[in-house]
Structures are given as structure tokens and as C-alpha cells.
Amino acid sequence: MLELVGMKKYLTLAKLSFQQQLIYRGNILMYRFGEFANTIISFLILVVLYGTQETVRGYTLAEVITYITGVGIIDALSRTWVADEIERDVHQGRLSVYLLKPIRYFRLQLTYDLSRKQISSWFSVCTYLLVILFVRNYFILNTDVLRWVLFLTSVGCVILLRFLLLFMVGLFSFWLIRIGGVQFSFEVLLRIMSGSTLPLEFFPAALEATARLLPFAYMQYFSMQIYLGKISMLEAVKGLGVQLFWIAVLLLLVKFVWKKALRRYESVGI
């Protein structure tokens, strides 16, 4: 019974956050227009670069276009503003209010994040569906049901992985006055190492190897490897295991750093 009451509390917060995002519909639409134009221009550049070559680094032009489109959708679904929210909560004193309430801050931010992204994320998905319509002759539609199940499961893991990574970045707010520089640098690193720009095979061997040792390669890149059939079903299942491993590691790390951060918060009276 108590658990149901607790869940109702978070659902109410999610509803409020969702309604708040409806205020910015015009701004969201303009961002999506830029997203659409940027993607189409990228595809035109790829067509020129490929020329008469059938494959580059093991990818056909259709596979790269499908990859970039898919990565764009995953990026939209996993987009998070949690680091900005933590910075504001810490430096504007809102964290003190949350700590006095019967809610867990991590769950609160996860609830806000999942509800906040509903409007912008689904606008982005619609944008990429329009992109697919424009490049339908190059887009590869996977019809394997099992691969779709594995793909969607991996995307769910990507959403959580990205949230955890940016939550960690947000915790720098307890030690730094502003985290904008740290966040920007990390976002650039994440975009490159997760294969959000191009498949990892297009990068230098050392960079690709580094990405594969970290959780980054098991984000957008890994999900699209499943979708495109670049890895076997067994490799996909093993990869999902690696995603869950990194989620567990990051959860423990967040818990550890959060405790350290709270001690600092209380000692300096931020």
C-alpha cells in the first residue's frame, strides 16, 4: 500500500513536468526544423563522398544513412537535461527543499527526465520519420521481429546509461561553481565515442578500441549494430549483458558520489 502511495507521488510529479513542457511547443518545433535540415545536408554530403564506391569501412551508403537516422532517433529518446537541473538545484538552494521531502532525489530527477522529454523526443521522432520519407530509397527497414525486440531493449538501456552518465556530470555542481564547460566537453566526448556521428569503424583504431572498453560503445553504436544485422543474435544478447553491467556499475558510482556530495553540501552550507 505504501509503495502504491509512493508511486502515485512520482506520477503526479511526472504529470506536472509534462504539462510544463507544453509551454515551449514553438521553440521545440524550431529546433526540430534545424534537426531535419542538418540531417538532410549530412546525407547529401555522404552521397557525394561515397561517389561510385559501394562500401566504405564495411558500410554501404544505405547502411550509413540508416545508421545516422537510427542514431538520431535514439539520441532524441535518450536526450537528458539532468545535469542542468542538478546544477540549478544545488546553486539556487532548491536541493535543500527536496531533501526535506519524503522523496529520493535520484528517483525525482529520473521521473522529471522521463516526463520532460516526452514532447521534444516525440517531435524529434516525427522529424526523423519525415527524414526517412525523404531518403526511403536508401533507408533499410529491418523486418526481423526478434532483432526489433533486442534493438528496443538496448535503446531502453541507452536511455538509462545516458541519464546515469549525465547525472554523474551534474554532481560536479557540488564542487564547481558552474559545470557548463565540463558538461559541454563530456557531451562532445559522448557524441564521438558513442558513434553518434558515424560508426566507430570510421574512426582511428586507437579511438575505436578505447570506446569499446568504456560504456560509450554500448550506446547508440551498439543499438544500431543490432538493427543493421552487423552482429549476430548471440553477440547482441552478450552486448545487452554488457549494457546491464555498466548500468549496475554507474548506479553504484552515482550512489557513492552522491553520499560524498551530500557531506560536502552540508559542511559548506551551499
C-alpha positions, -999 to +999 in steps of 0.1 A: +000+000+000+028+024+010+046+015-023+015+025-043+013+058-025+049+064-033+044+056-070+014+080-071+036+107-058+061+103-086+033+100-112+019+134-101+054+149-105+057+134-139+024+149-150+034+184-138+067+182-157+049+170-189+025+199-187+053+224-182+070+213-214+038+221-234+045+258-228+076+256-252+059+240-283+071+267-307+107+265-295+107+228-298+093+230-334+121+254-345+148+230-330+132+201-350+133+221-382+171+227-377+175+190-369+157+180-401+178+204-423+211+193-407+203+156-412+194+161-449+225+181-456+246+154-439+231+128-462+238+149-493+274+152-483+276+114-478+262+108-513+290+130-527+317+114-506+307+078-515+306+086-552+308+053-571+322+034-541+299+005-529+312+003-494+334+024-471+348+007-439+323-022-444+293+001-447+272+007-478+257+042-484+223+028-474+236+014-442+253+046-432+222+067-439+201+042-420+227+043-392+227+081-389+189+082-390+186+055-363+212+071-341+193+104-344+161+088-331+179+071-303+197+104-294+163+121-293+148+094-270+178+094-246+184+132-246+186+144-209+189+177-191+195+162-157+230+178-153+215+213-158+187+205-133+212+193-106+233+225-111+203+247-106+190+227-076+224+230-059+232+266-066+197+280-062+191+262-029+162+240-042+181+209-032+175+217+005+138+217-001+139+183-019+160+168+009+133+177+034+106+160+015+098+122+016+112+116-019+145+102-032+164+128-053+176+103-079+141+090-085+127+125-086+152+135-114+146+103-133+108+109-131+112+145-142+135+135-170+113+108-185+083+130-185+101+162-196+115+146-227+081+133-239+073+164-260+107+171-275+116+135-281+085+126-299+087+157-320+122+146-329+110+111-338+084+126-361+111+147-377+132+116-384+102+098-398+099+127-423+136+122-430+130+085-437+103+095-461+128+117-480+155+091-481+133+060-484+153+046-513+183+045-490+167+035-458+169-001-447+138-014-429+145-044-407+116-068-406+131-093-381+108-093-350+135-107-327+160-081-337+134-054-331+129-068-295+167-068-289+171-034-305+143-018-284+156-034-253+191-019-260+176+015-266+159+014-232+194+006-217+209+036-237+183+059-222+193+048-186+230+048-194+229+084-207+209+095-177+233+080-153+264+095-171+248+130-171+237+126-135+273+120-126+283+151-145+256+171-127+271+160-093+302+181-102+280+210-092+288+203-055+325+211-062+323+236-090+306+269-093+295+262-129+296+229-148+289+242-183+324+236-195+326+201-180+292+192-194+299+206-229+332+187-231+316+155-219+287+158-244+312+162-272+332+132-260+300+112-256+288+121-291+320+109-307+327+078-286+291+065-287+291+066-325+265+093-327+283+110-357+295+079-376+300+042-369+331+036-348+348+017-377+352+051-394+375+064-365+412+057-359+418+022-344+430+036-310+399+057-306+376+028-316+394+005-291+391+030-263+353+034-270+348-003-268+365-005-234+341+020-220+302+021-218+301+045-248+303+018-275+273+001-259+251+031-265+238+043-299+265+024-319+256-009-303+219-005-308+223+002-345+246-028-349+217-049-338+193-031-361+215-034-392+224-070-385+261-062-382+263-086-352+248-120-345+219-126-321+243-142-296+266-111-298+235-089-293+224-108-262+260-106-248+260-069-256+228-064-236+246-081-207+274-056-210+249-027-210+233-040-178+268-044-163+276-007-170+242+003-157+249-015-124+284+000-122+272+035-128+243+031-103+269+022-076+292+050-086+263+075-085+253+063-051+289+066-038+295+101-052+260+113-041+269+104-005+302+123-008+284+153-024+258+155+004+285+156+030+301+185+012+268+202+008+261+200+045+296+210+056+298+242+034+262+251+037+256+256-001 
